[in-house]
């Protein structure tokens, strides 16, 4: 699916969690920039997955990989 994105969260202990979701803020550079800045400023990532709420402290995350990357990235 062209509008599907996979986000993989790599944790400090070597484990990882992959999430497939519809593209957010499709094609709008301003919304993408805002979302990236908000994520960088946050101390946690919150996701609803199949009816469950996940709250993941950023201090436990080594890095986050998003595939495919947005067409336009913030500077």
LINDALIN-V731164 format. One record per residue. N is the residue number from 1. SS is DSSP state (a for helix, b for strand, c for the rest). Layout:
# LINDALIN-V731164
n=<N:N>
ss=<SS:SS>
This chain:
# LINDALIN-V731164
n=<1:2:3:4:5:6:7:8:9:10:11:12:13:14:15:16:17:18:19:20:21:22:23:24:25:26:27:28:29:30:31:32:33:34:35:36:37:38:39:40:41:42:43:44:45:46:47:48:49:50:51:52:53:54:55:56:57:58:59:60:61:62:63:64:65:66:67:68:69:70:71:72:73:74:75>
ss=<c:c:c:b:b:b:b:b:b:b:b:c:c:c:c:b:b:b:b:b:b:b:c:c:c:c:c:c:a:a:a:a:a:a:a:a:a:a:a:a:a:c:c:b:b:b:b:b:b:c:c:b:b:b:b:b:b:a:a:a:b:b:b:b:b:b:b:c:c:c:c:c:c:c:c>
